[in-house]
């Protein structure tokens, strides 16, 4: 009984050791086995950015531009003397943007100014002469009128004395005196009348000269106004309010009327676009209408929704809108395009 009992205990102890070893092996296998992630939740995407696998999204950068721009052309051939604005500067309609120099027009304007000044002096001189001539003519005519009265009086006396002398009814000395006085009055009247007539003729000539001078002055004044208008074209003015985004010429360069615009002004600055130049393999995966998200590299702002508007050659144009006036053309846009 004792030997049998001891043997049974050893058998039970051995069986327990074997069971413990089996259980330990099972636990070790379970720890080392990979954990399945099939049902694990995906990490949330950053705020404002669609949760899209990397293989279905392209990230590109490019310059931000305005969707609408107004070209600024020159209206005068010549050399650019100066620019009054720089790229990135806001301008208002009518503001001077640049100045064009044209020596030929400048010389023509100077000649017109001198011609107008000379003719104006001539007109002023003639008008002064007319005023003085009219005063002189008035005095001469007044003197001639008084002389005419004296002439008429002495003529009547001389004629009466002549009649009396024929009848022997007047002394010879009285007759001769009347004749002498009449002769002197006649000479004086003729002289004063001639002087008054000459003064009046001079006034007539001066008035004709004045008409001609005024006509020439009007013509030269028109020439001067035309020269000023042409010179006014030397000032290149802003046609609209907006932001200068392009300058194609430098100070000192020649410009012609058929040249491209020397400046571009962006308008409607809430409507913007980004010009992207993807790699060929990237370009092949981009299509018009694809959704995009636009951020501004220079600013910490949330992404703005956009859309691929057009593909021009190897350039992709993404349109977007911005209500933030701080977002302007010439900045850099970071674009994420959702592709299929």
C-alpha positions as CSV (number, residue, x, y, z in Angstrom):
1,X,0.0,0.0,0.0
2,X,2.7,2.4,0.9
3,X,4.8,1.7,-2.2
4,X,1.7,1.9,-4.4
5,X,0.7,5.2,-2.8
6,X,4.1,6.9,-3.4
7,X,4.2,5.7,-7.0
8,X,0.7,7.3,-7.6
9,X,2.0,10.6,-6.3
10,X,5.0,10.7,-8.6
11,X,2.7,9.9,-11.6
12,X,0.4,12.8,-10.7
13,X,3.4,15.2,-10.2
14,X,4.9,14.3,-13.6
15,X,1.5,14.9,-15.3
16,X,1.3,18.4,-13.7
17,X,4.8,19.4,-14.9
18,X,3.9,18.4,-18.5
19,X,0.7,20.4,-18.5
20,X,2.5,23.5,-17.2
21,X,5.1,23.2,-20.0
22,X,2.4,22.9,-22.7
23,X,0.6,26.0,-21.4
24,X,3.8,28.1,-21.3
25,X,4.5,27.2,-25.0
26,X,1.1,28.3,-26.0
27,X,1.4,31.7,-24.3
28,X,4.8,32.3,-25.9
29,X,3.5,31.6,-29.4
30,X,0.6,34.0,-28.8
31,X,2.9,37.0,-27.7
32,X,5.2,36.6,-30.6
33,X,2.5,36.4,-33.2
34,X,1.8,39.7,-35.3
35,X,-1.2,41.7,-34.2
36,X,-3.8,42.2,-37.0
37,X,-4.6,45.8,-38.0
38,X,-7.4,44.9,-40.2
39,X,-10.0,46.3,-37.9
40,X,-7.9,49.1,-36.4
41,X,-9.3,52.6,-36.9
42,X,-7.4,54.8,-39.4
43,X,-5.5,57.8,-38.0
44,X,-7.6,61.0,-38.4
45,X,-6.5,63.3,-41.3
46,X,-5.4,66.9,-40.4
47,X,-8.2,69.4,-40.1
48,X,-9.5,70.7,-43.5
49,X,-7.6,68.1,-45.6
50,X,-9.4,65.1,-47.0
51,X,-8.3,61.7,-45.7
52,X,-6.8,60.6,-48.9
53,X,-4.1,57.9,-49.4
54,X,-0.8,59.4,-50.5
55,X,-0.9,57.6,-53.8
56,X,-4.2,59.4,-54.7
57,X,-2.9,62.9,-54.0
58,X,-0.3,65.2,-55.6
59,X,1.4,68.1,-53.8
60,X,2.8,70.9,-56.0
61,X,3.8,74.6,-55.6
62,X,3.6,77.5,-57.9
63,X,3.1,81.3,-58.1
64,X,-0.2,82.8,-57.2
65,X,-1.7,84.9,-59.9
66,X,-4.9,86.9,-60.5
67,X,-7.4,85.4,-62.7
68,X,-8.1,88.8,-64.3
69,X,-5.4,91.3,-65.4
70,X,-5.6,94.5,-67.4
71,X,-2.6,95.3,-69.7
72,X,-1.1,98.8,-69.6
73,X,0.1,99.9,-73.1
74,X,2.1,103.0,-74.1
75,X,0.5,105.7,-76.3
76,X,3.8,107.3,-77.2
77,X,7.0,106.0,-78.8
78,X,10.2,106.9,-77.0
79,X,12.4,105.9,-74.1
80,X,11.2,105.0,-70.6
81,X,12.5,107.7,-68.4
82,X,11.1,106.4,-65.1
83,X,8.7,104.0,-63.3
84,X,6.6,105.5,-60.5
85,X,5.5,102.1,-59.2
86,X,6.9,98.6,-58.5
87,X,5.6,95.1,-58.9
88,X,3.3,94.3,-55.9
89,X,2.2,97.9,-55.4
90,X,-1.5,98.8,-55.3
91,X,-2.5,101.6,-57.7
92,X,-5.6,103.6,-58.3
93,X,-7.2,104.6,-61.6
94,X,-5.4,107.7,-63.1
95,X,-2.3,107.2,-61.1
96,X,1.0,107.8,-63.0
97,X,2.8,104.6,-63.5
98,X,5.7,105.5,-65.8
99,X,7.0,108.4,-68.0
100,X,8.1,108.1,-71.6
101,X,10.6,110.5,-73.2
102,X,10.4,111.6,-76.8
103,X,12.9,114.3,-77.9
104,X,11.0,115.1,-81.1
105,X,7.8,115.8,-79.3
106,X,9.5,117.8,-76.6
107,X,11.2,120.0,-79.2
108,X,7.9,120.5,-81.0
109,X,6.2,121.5,-77.8
110,X,9.0,124.0,-77.0
111,X,8.8,125.5,-80.5
112,X,5.0,125.8,-80.1
113,X,5.4,127.5,-76.7
114,X,7.8,130.0,-78.2
115,X,5.6,130.6,-81.2
116,X,2.5,131.2,-79.0
117,X,4.5,133.5,-76.7
118,X,5.8,135.5,-79.7
119,X,2.4,135.9,-81.3
120,X,0.8,136.8,-78.0
121,X,3.4,139.6,-77.6
122,X,2.5,140.7,-81.1
123,X,-1.2,140.7,-80.4
124,X,-0.6,142.6,-77.2
125,X,1.6,145.1,-79.1
126,X,-1.0,145.7,-81.8
127,X,-3.8,146.1,-79.2
128,X,-1.7,148.7,-77.4
129,X,-1.0,150.5,-80.7
130,X,-4.7,150.4,-81.5
131,X,-5.6,152.0,-78.2
132,X,-3.0,154.7,-78.6
133,X,-3.9,155.2,-82.3
134,X,-7.6,155.6,-81.4
135,X,-6.7,158.2,-78.9
136,X,-4.5,160.0,-81.4
137,X,-7.2,159.7,-84.1
138,X,-9.8,161.0,-81.8
139,X,-7.7,164.0,-81.0
140,X,-6.8,164.6,-84.7
141,X,-10.5,164.3,-85.7
142,X,-11.5,166.7,-83.0
143,X,-8.8,169.2,-84.2
144,X,-9.9,168.7,-87.8
145,X,-13.5,169.3,-86.7
146,X,-12.6,172.6,-85.0
147,X,-10.5,173.6,-88.0
148,X,-13.5,172.8,-90.2
149,X,-15.7,175.1,-88.2
150,X,-13.1,177.8,-88.6
151,X,-12.7,177.0,-92.3
152,X,-16.5,177.3,-92.8
153,X,-16.7,180.6,-90.9
154,X,-13.8,182.2,-92.8
155,X,-15.1,180.9,-96.0
156,X,-18.5,182.6,-95.5
157,X,-16.7,185.9,-94.5
158,X,-14.3,185.7,-97.5
159,X,-17.2,185.1,-99.9
160,X,-19.2,188.0,-98.5
161,X,-16.2,190.3,-98.6
162,X,-15.5,189.2,-102.2
163,X,-19.1,190.1,-103.2
164,X,-18.8,193.4,-101.4
165,X,-15.5,194.1,-103.0
166,X,-17.0,193.6,-106.5
167,X,-19.6,196.2,-105.6
168,X,-17.0,198.5,-104.1
169,X,-18.8,198.3,-100.8
170,X,-15.8,197.2,-98.6
171,X,-12.3,198.4,-98.1
172,X,-9.6,196.5,-99.9
173,X,-7.7,195.8,-96.7
174,X,-10.8,194.2,-95.1
175,X,-11.3,192.1,-98.3
176,X,-7.6,190.9,-98.3
177,X,-7.7,190.2,-94.6
178,X,-10.8,188.0,-95.0
179,X,-9.1,186.2,-97.9
180,X,-5.9,185.6,-95.9
181,X,-7.8,184.3,-92.9
182,X,-9.8,182.0,-95.2
183,X,-6.7,180.7,-96.8
184,X,-5.0,180.0,-93.5
185,X,-8.1,178.2,-92.2
186,X,-8.3,176.2,-95.3
187,X,-4.6,175.1,-95.1
188,X,-5.0,174.2,-91.4
189,X,-8.2,172.3,-91.9
190,X,-6.7,170.4,-94.8
191,X,-3.6,169.5,-92.7
192,X,-5.6,168.4,-89.7
193,X,-8.2,166.5,-91.7
194,X,-5.4,164.6,-93.5
195,X,-3.7,163.8,-90.2
196,X,-7.1,162.5,-88.8
197,X,-7.6,160.5,-92.0
198,X,-4.2,158.9,-91.8
199,X,-4.8,158.1,-88.1
200,X,-8.0,156.4,-89.0
201,X,-6.4,154.5,-91.8
202,X,-3.7,153.4,-89.4
203,X,-6.4,152.1,-87.0
204,X,-7.9,150.2,-89.9
205,X,-4.6,148.6,-90.8
206,X,-3.9,147.8,-87.1
207,X,-7.3,146.1,-86.8
208,X,-6.5,144.0,-89.9
209,X,-3.1,143.1,-88.5
210,X,-4.8,142.2,-85.2
211,X,-7.2,139.8,-86.9
212,X,-4.4,138.1,-88.7
213,X,-2.2,137.9,-85.6
214,X,-5.1,136.5,-83.6
215,X,-5.8,133.9,-86.3
216,X,-2.2,132.8,-86.3
217,X,-2.2,132.8,-82.5
218,X,-5.3,130.5,-82.5
219,X,-3.5,128.2,-84.9
220,X,-0.3,128.1,-82.9
221,X,-2.3,127.7,-79.7
222,X,-4.0,124.7,-81.3
223,X,-0.6,123.3,-82.2
224,X,0.5,123.8,-78.6
225,X,-2.5,122.0,-77.3
226,X,-1.8,119.2,-79.6
227,X,1.8,119.1,-78.5
228,X,0.7,119.1,-74.9
229,X,-1.8,116.3,-75.6
230,X,0.9,114.2,-77.3
231,X,3.3,115.0,-74.4
232,X,0.6,114.1,-72.0
233,X,0.8,110.6,-73.5
234,X,4.3,110.5,-72.1
235,X,2.7,109.9,-68.7
236,X,1.5,106.3,-68.6
237,X,-1.6,106.3,-66.3
238,X,-3.3,103.4,-64.5
239,X,-6.5,102.5,-66.4
240,X,-8.0,100.7,-63.3
241,X,-7.6,100.2,-59.6
242,X,-5.6,97.1,-58.8
243,X,-2.2,95.6,-58.1
244,X,0.8,95.8,-60.3
245,X,1.8,92.2,-61.0
246,X,4.1,92.4,-64.1
247,X,6.7,94.8,-65.5
248,X,8.2,93.9,-68.9
249,X,10.5,96.9,-69.5
250,X,13.3,98.7,-67.7
251,X,14.2,102.3,-67.4
252,X,16.1,103.4,-70.5
253,X,14.5,100.9,-72.9
254,X,12.8,102.0,-76.1
255,X,9.1,101.4,-76.5
256,X,6.9,101.4,-79.6
257,X,3.1,101.7,-80.0
258,X,2.9,98.0,-81.2
259,X,4.9,96.7,-78.3
260,X,3.3,94.4,-75.7
261,X,2.0,96.0,-72.5
262,X,4.7,97.3,-70.3
263,X,2.7,96.6,-67.1
264,X,-0.1,94.3,-66.0
265,X,-2.6,95.3,-63.3
266,X,-4.5,92.6,-61.4
267,X,-8.1,93.2,-60.7
268,X,-10.8,91.3,-58.7
269,X,-8.1,90.2,-56.2
270,X,-10.5,87.7,-54.6
271,X,-10.4,85.5,-57.7
272,X,-6.9,83.9,-57.8
273,X,-5.1,81.0,-59.4
274,X,-2.0,79.0,-59.0
275,X,0.2,78.1,-62.0
276,X,1.8,74.6,-61.5
277,X,4.4,72.9,-63.6
278,X,4.2,69.2,-62.6
279,X,6.5,66.4,-63.8
280,X,5.3,64.5,-66.9
281,X,4.3,61.5,-64.9
282,X,2.3,63.8,-62.5
283,X,0.8,65.8,-65.4
284,X,-0.6,62.5,-66.9
285,X,-2.7,62.0,-63.7
286,X,-4.2,65.5,-63.6
287,X,-7.4,66.4,-65.3
288,X,-9.6,69.5,-65.4
289,X,-12.2,69.6,-62.8
290,X,-10.2,67.7,-60.1
291,X,-10.6,69.1,-56.6
292,X,-7.6,70.8,-54.9
293,X,-6.7,72.5,-51.7
294,X,-4.6,75.6,-51.8
295,X,-2.4,77.0,-49.0
296,X,-0.2,80.1,-49.0
297,X,3.5,79.4,-48.3
298,X,4.1,82.8,-46.9
299,X,1.1,82.7,-44.5
300,X,-0.2,80.3,-41.9
301,X,-3.8,80.1,-43.2
302,X,-6.1,77.1,-43.6
303,X,-6.3,75.5,-47.0
304,X,-8.7,77.1,-49.5
305,X,-10.8,74.8,-51.8
306,X,-9.9,75.0,-55.4
307,X,-10.3,73.2,-58.7
308,X,-8.1,72.4,-61.7
309,X,-9.5,74.9,-64.2
310,X,-7.3,74.3,-67.2
311,X,-4.2,72.5,-68.5
312,X,-2.2,74.6,-71.0
313,X,0.7,72.6,-72.3
314,X,2.7,71.5,-69.3
315,X,1.1,74.2,-67.0
316,X,-1.8,73.3,-64.8
317,X,-4.0,76.2,-63.7
318,X,-5.8,75.8,-60.4
319,X,-8.5,78.4,-59.6
320,X,-9.5,79.3,-56.0
321,X,-11.2,82.2,-54.2
322,X,-9.9,84.1,-51.2
323,X,-11.7,86.4,-48.9
324,X,-8.4,87.4,-47.1
325,X,-7.0,90.6,-48.7
326,X,-3.6,89.6,-47.4
327,X,-3.5,86.8,-50.0
328,X,-2.2,88.5,-53.1
329,X,-0.7,87.6,-56.5
330,X,3.1,87.1,-56.5
331,X,2.9,84.9,-53.4
332,X,3.5,81.2,-53.5
333,X,0.7,78.6,-53.4
334,X,1.1,75.1,-52.1
335,X,-1.5,72.9,-53.8
336,X,-2.8,69.4,-53.1
337,X,-4.7,67.9,-56.0
338,X,-7.0,64.9,-55.4
339,X,-6.5,62.4,-58.2
340,X,-8.1,59.1,-59.2
